[in-house]
Amino acid sequence: MCAHYEAVQDRQRYRRHFDIEPPADSGRSDVWPLYMASLIRRPPEADASDEAVPAFEALSGQFGLIPHWAKDAAIGKRTYNARSETAASKPSFRDAWRQSQRCIIAVDAFYEPDWRSGKSVPTRFSRTDDKPIGLAGLWSRWKSPSGEVVHSYALLTINASAHPLMKHYHKPDDEKRMVVVLPDGAYRDWLTAPVEQTMDFMQPCPGDQLKAEVAVKPSRKDLFGDRN
């Protein structure tokens, strides 16, 4: 579903909104599957009562989750979105879901196609107050055959057939889906909640909090299709 977004690149803006230092290498602004960008997570060692381990951290990862059993990182072409209804059982996402490997993706805007004219029109979605967007995601840690450790992530999606804004996007016969926009005050809760409460956060944001506009720049053709 969402295969394209703008990452928050302004470090002061990132720090002010998410209250965390962005990674030294935050990747590209224009993000597509297999690109590197930043994610915010709770470190696995955070529960070990080690004062040297931060409660939360921002690091770079691949857009497109790489499960531990994958042979190569290219699987990310198919795993950049995770359906919240099935993530707990799908082989690509179930370990991250069951181990509460949740993350926040720092975004200025995301893109979806508008097919109401009969052809795909790239459309940019951002907050009406122009603040950054925190999207809900799942992260994973993968070790490549050469020994390199790669972090990666997927954006969680929910049904949007009743959403006042997002129901108008994607192809007419496709299920309407949307990313999960986390409320500003829910960031810490999202990263620390027990796994049993994960679905509680899978809620659509109010329609009046998002604005849609035709993309100013021509969007790169989505080579990966409308996956959700």
C-alpha positions in Angstrom: 0.0 0.0 0.0 2.3 2.8 1.1 5.5 2.4 -0.8 6.7 6.0 -0.8 7.2 8.6 1.9 9.2 11.7 2.8 11.5 11.1 5.8 12.1 13.9 8.3 15.5 15.3 7.4 15.7 18.5 9.5 17.5 17.3 12.6 16.2 20.0 14.8 12.6 19.3 13.7 13.2 15.6 14.3 14.6 16.2 17.7 11.9 18.6 18.8 9.0 16.5 17.7 10.1 13.0 18.7 12.3 14.1 21.7 15.2 11.9 20.5 18.5 12.4 18.7 18.2 11.3 15.0 20.8 8.8 13.8 24.0 10.2 12.3 23.0 8.7 8.9 19.3 9.2 8.6 19.2 8.1 4.9 17.4 9.7 2.1 14.5 12.1 2.2 12.6 10.4 -0.6 12.1 6.9 0.7 11.1 3.8 -1.3 11.4 0.0 -0.5 15.0 -1.1 0.0 16.1 2.5 0.8 17.7 3.3 4.2 15.9 5.7 6.6 15.5 6.2 10.3 13.3 4.4 12.8 12.7 4.9 16.5 12.5 1.9 18.8 13.0 0.6 22.3 16.3 -1.3 22.4 16.0 -5.0 23.2 18.4 -4.5 26.2 16.3 -1.6 27.6 14.7 -4.0 30.1 18.1 -5.2 31.5 18.3 -2.3 34.0 21.6 -1.2 32.4 21.9 2.6 32.8 24.2 2.6 29.7 21.3 1.5 27.5 18.9 4.3 26.5 15.1 3.8 26.9 14.6 4.7 23.3 16.9 5.1 20.3 16.8 6.2 16.6 18.8 4.2 14.1 19.0 3.6 10.4 17.2 0.6 8.8 16.0 -0.7 5.5 12.4 0.1 4.4 11.2 -3.4 3.8 11.4 -5.8 6.8 14.0 -8.6 6.5 12.9 -11.6 8.7 15.8 -13.5 10.3 15.3 -16.5 8.0 15.6 -14.5 4.7 18.4 -15.3 2.3 18.9 -11.7 1.2 17.7 -8.2 1.8 15.7 -8.1 -1.4 12.7 -9.6 0.3 12.0 -6.1 1.4 10.5 -5.4 -2.0 7.5 -7.5 -0.7 7.6 -6.7 3.1 7.4 -2.9 3.3 3.8 -3.0 4.5 2.3 -5.3 7.2 -1.4 -5.8 7.5 -2.2 -5.4 11.1 -5.0 -8.0 10.9 -2.5 -10.8 9.9 0.9 -9.6 11.0 0.8 -11.9 14.1 0.6 -15.0 11.9 2.4 -14.1 8.7 5.9 -15.7 8.6 7.6 -12.4 7.6 6.2 -10.4 10.5 5.1 -12.7 13.3 8.4 -12.8 15.2 8.5 -9.0 15.2 4.9 -8.8 16.3 5.1 -11.4 19.0 8.4 -10.0 20.4 6.9 -6.5 20.5 9.5 -5.2 18.1 7.5 -2.0 17.4 8.9 1.2 16.0 8.0 4.7 14.9 8.9 6.0 11.5 9.5 9.8 11.3 7.7 11.1 8.3 6.9 14.5 6.8 4.5 13.1 4.3 3.4 9.9 2.6 2.1 9.2 -0.9 -0.8 7.2 -2.3 -2.3 7.0 -5.8 -5.6 8.7 -6.7 -7.4 6.7 -9.4 -10.6 8.6 -9.5 -9.7 10.2 -12.9 -9.0 6.7 -14.4 -5.3 7.0 -14.1 -2.9 7.0 -11.2 -2.3 10.5 -9.8 0.5 10.6 -7.1 -1.0 12.3 -4.0 0.9 13.7 -1.0 -0.6 13.4 2.5 0.7 15.5 5.4 -0.6 16.8 8.7 -2.9 19.8 8.5 -0.7 21.5 11.2 2.4 20.7 9.2 4.0 18.8 12.1 6.0 15.6 11.5 4.0 12.3 11.4 4.9 9.3 13.5 3.9 6.1 11.7 3.5 2.7 13.5 5.9 0.0 12.3 7.6 -3.3 13.1 11.4 -3.7 13.0 13.7 -6.7 12.7 17.4 -7.5 12.9 19.0 -9.6 10.2 22.5 -11.0 9.8 23.6 -11.3 6.2 25.6 -14.3 4.9 28.7 -12.0 5.0 28.1 -11.2 8.7 26.7 -7.7 8.3 23.9 -6.8 10.7 21.0 -4.9 9.1 18.0 -3.4 10.8 14.8 -3.1 8.8 11.2 -2.2 9.2 7.7 -2.4 7.8 4.8 0.1 8.1 1.6 -1.3 9.6 -1.6 -0.8 7.7 -5.3 -0.9 8.5 -8.6 -1.0 6.6 -9.6 2.5 5.4 -12.9 1.8 3.7 -14.8 4.0 6.2 -12.1 6.8 6.5 -13.5 10.1 5.3 -10.3 10.9 3.3 -8.3 7.7 2.7 -11.3 5.7 1.3 -11.0 7.6 -2.0 -7.5 6.3 -2.8 -6.1 3.2 -4.5 -7.7 1.4 -7.5 -11.5 1.2 -7.4 -11.6 -2.6 -7.0 -8.8 -2.8 -4.4 -9.4 -2.8 -0.6 -8.8 0.6 0.8 -5.9 0.6 3.2 -3.9 3.3 5.2 -0.9 3.6 7.4 -1.3 4.0 11.1 -0.7 7.6 12.2 0.1 7.5 15.9 -1.2 10.4 18.1 1.7 12.5 19.4 1.0 11.6 23.0 1.0 7.8 22.2 4.6 7.4 21.1 6.1 6.1 24.3 3.0 3.9 25.0 3.3 2.4 21.5 6.9 1.4 22.1 6.4 0.0 25.6 2.9 -1.6 25.6 2.6 -5.4 26.2 2.1 -7.4 23.0 -1.5 -8.0 23.9 -2.3 -4.3 23.5 -0.7 -3.9 20.1 -4.0 -3.9 18.3 -5.4 -1.2 20.5 -3.1 1.2 18.6 -4.4 0.1 15.2 -6.8 3.0 14.8 -7.4 5.5 11.9 -6.4 9.0 12.6 -9.2 11.6 12.3 -9.8 12.7 8.7 -9.4 16.4 9.5 -5.9 15.9 10.7 -4.6 15.0 7.2 -4.5 17.0 4.0 -4.1 15.7 0.5 -2.6 17.5 -2.5 -1.4 16.4 -5.9 2.3 15.8 -5.7 4.3 18.7 -6.9 7.1 16.5 -8.4 6.2 13.6 -10.6 6.4 10.5 -8.4 8.6 7.6 -9.4 6.6 4.8 -10.9 5.8 2.3 -8.2 7.7 -0.7 -9.4 6.4 -2.8 -6.5 2.7 -2.5 -7.0 0.0 -1.6 -4.5 0.9 -4.0 -1.7 -0.7 -4.0 1.7 
